[in-house]
Structure formats: C-alpha cells, structure tokens
Amino acid sequence: MTTDWSSFDRGVFLVNVLGIVHKDGEILIGRREKDPYVKELSWTFPGGRPAYDKSLEESLKDEIKKKTSLDVEIKKLIFARIPEEKGEFILLYYYCEVAGGKEKSGEKFDEVKWVKPSELKKYITTSLHPELMDFLKKIGTKK
C-alpha cells in the first residue's frame, strides 16, 4: 500500500538525528559525499536517519561510529527543528562527548575535521539556527 503524503494537512516528516560531538572546545564535522537529497549540503554534523528497531540515541551512536569511527557518550538532546529549506525533515541535535576511538572518515563522509564553533559558518552551507549557534558558542569555551 502506498501512502499519499500530500493528503496530510500537517507534519509528516523524515527524522534525522545529528551529533554535536565535542572535544577540547571543538566540534567534529564531516564533508559529505554528494548528497542526493540536499544538494547544497557539503559539511555537516555526523548522524543520519534512525533505525526502526533502535532508540534514537542508539541509532545516533551507530551512525557516528559508521561515519567517524568514534564511540560517543550522548549527554542530552539540545535542539530540534524543521529547516526552512527542507520542510519535510525534522532534525534532532544531541550533545555528545567522545568516549573512545580515533576519528577518521567512514560511510558517506569523504573527510572529518575538528573546528571551533566560530568557524562552522565557513563549512556548513545549510542554515544554522541562532539557538543552536548560541549553544555551540558556549561549549566552544569549554576545554
């Protein structure tokens, strides 16, 4: 059976979980391979769509491991939003700390790098919500 999504008069979304992976005042980002869904996306936070048979947090840990080789400890959900440029998505941002491993690019990432929160706008080509940026600036001062 195929669902006619256009018949819904309000929110039917694709969910993405994203990790704000923090270490020594910097945030981990990855350069995406060509993304068929968001063509303007280049650098992003690690994450992806959650699995049906896992919690959101378990799915995020798996996605971060596949994309960066890092194990993380998820501290808390920090922000959720529907991006203006892609209204069919809901993005859930989790604050994470490194629990083990050495970062290297993996699935769907050509490269990973640590950047200061103040440098994110040089890399992230999609919108960064002001509330998220406020949070990132605060953790950018933590070492």
C-alpha positions as CSV (number, residue, x, y, z in Angstrom):
1,M,0.0,0.0,0.0
2,T,1.3,3.4,-1.0
3,T,0.5,6.4,1.2
4,D,-0.5,9.7,-0.5
5,W,1.6,12.1,1.7
6,S,0.1,15.1,0.0
7,S,-3.3,14.3,1.6
8,F,-1.9,15.2,5.1
9,D,-2.6,18.8,6.1
10,R,0.2,18.9,8.7
11,G,3.6,17.4,9.6
12,V,4.7,14.2,8.1
13,F,8.5,14.2,8.5
14,L,11.7,12.3,7.8
15,V,13.6,12.3,11.1
16,N,17.4,12.8,11.3
17,V,19.5,12.5,14.4
18,L,22.7,14.6,14.5
19,G,25.6,14.6,16.9
20,I,27.2,17.7,18.2
21,V,30.4,15.8,19.1
22,H,32.6,18.0,21.3
23,K,36.2,17.7,22.4
24,D,38.6,20.3,23.7
25,G,36.5,23.3,22.6
26,E,36.0,22.0,19.1
27,I,33.1,20.3,17.2
28,L,33.5,17.4,14.8
29,I,32.1,17.8,11.3
30,G,32.3,15.7,8.2
31,R,32.4,16.5,4.5
32,R,29.6,14.6,2.7
33,E,29.8,12.7,-0.5
34,K,27.4,14.2,-3.0
35,D,24.0,14.1,-1.2
36,P,21.1,13.3,-3.5
37,Y,18.6,14.8,-1.0
38,V,20.3,18.0,-0.1
39,K,22.4,19.1,-3.0
40,E,23.8,22.2,-1.3
41,L,25.0,20.2,1.7
42,S,28.8,19.9,2.0
43,W,30.0,19.7,5.6
44,T,27.6,18.5,8.3
45,F,27.4,17.1,11.8
46,P,27.6,13.3,11.9
47,G,24.3,11.4,12.1
48,G,21.5,10.1,9.9
49,R,18.1,8.5,9.9
50,P,17.3,6.4,13.0
51,A,16.6,2.7,12.7
52,Y,13.1,1.4,13.5
53,D,14.4,-1.3,15.9
54,K,16.6,1.0,18.0
55,S,16.2,4.1,20.1
56,L,17.1,7.5,18.7
57,E,20.2,7.5,20.8
58,E,21.3,4.0,19.8
59,S,20.8,4.9,16.2
60,L,22.8,8.1,16.6
61,K,25.7,6.3,18.2
62,D,25.7,3.7,15.3
63,E,25.7,6.5,12.7
64,I,28.5,8.4,14.3
65,K,30.6,5.2,14.6
66,K,30.0,4.4,10.9
67,K,30.8,7.9,9.7
68,T,33.7,8.8,12.0
69,S,35.0,5.7,13.8
70,L,34.3,7.3,17.1
71,D,32.4,6.0,20.1
72,V,30.4,8.7,21.8
73,E,28.5,9.2,25.0
74,I,25.3,11.1,24.4
75,K,24.7,13.7,27.0
76,K,21.4,15.2,26.1
77,L,19.0,16.4,23.3
78,I,19.8,20.0,22.8
79,F,17.7,21.2,19.9
80,A,15.1,20.2,17.4
81,R,14.0,22.0,14.3
82,I,12.3,21.8,10.9
83,P,14.7,23.5,8.5
84,E,13.2,26.2,6.3
85,E,14.9,25.0,3.2
86,K,13.8,21.3,3.6
87,G,10.4,21.4,5.4
88,E,9.8,17.7,5.2
89,F,12.7,17.0,7.6
90,I,12.8,17.2,11.4
91,L,16.3,17.4,12.8
92,L,17.2,16.3,16.4
93,Y,20.6,17.6,17.7
94,Y,22.3,15.7,20.5
95,Y,25.2,16.9,22.5
96,C,27.9,14.2,22.6
97,E,31.3,13.6,24.0
98,V,34.0,11.3,22.7
99,A,34.1,8.0,24.6
100,G,36.8,6.3,22.5
101,G,38.3,5.7,19.2
102,K,40.3,7.9,16.7
103,E,38.4,9.9,14.2
104,K,38.6,9.0,10.5
105,S,36.2,9.4,7.6
106,G,33.8,6.5,7.0
107,E,30.4,5.9,5.5
108,K,29.2,8.9,3.4
109,F,32.0,11.1,4.7
110,D,35.0,12.0,2.5
111,E,36.7,13.8,5.3
112,V,36.2,14.6,9.0
113,K,37.7,17.5,11.0
114,W,37.5,19.3,14.3
115,V,36.6,23.0,14.1
116,K,35.9,25.8,16.6
117,P,32.2,26.7,16.8
118,S,33.1,30.2,15.4
119,E,34.4,28.5,12.2
120,L,31.3,26.5,11.5
121,K,29.7,29.1,9.1
122,K,32.8,28.6,6.8
123,Y,31.9,25.0,6.4
124,I,28.1,24.4,7.0
125,T,26.3,25.6,3.8
126,T,22.8,25.0,5.1
127,S,21.3,27.2,7.8
128,L,22.5,27.1,11.4
129,H,19.7,28.2,13.7
130,P,20.6,31.0,16.1
131,E,19.7,28.9,19.2
132,L,22.0,26.1,18.0
133,M,24.8,28.6,17.4
134,D,24.3,30.1,20.9
135,F,24.7,26.6,22.4
136,L,27.8,25.9,20.2
137,K,29.4,29.2,21.2
138,K,29.0,28.2,24.9
139,I,30.6,24.8,24.5
140,G,33.3,26.3,22.4
141,T,34.7,27.9,25.5
142,K,34.9,24.5,27.3
143,K,38.2,22.6,27.1
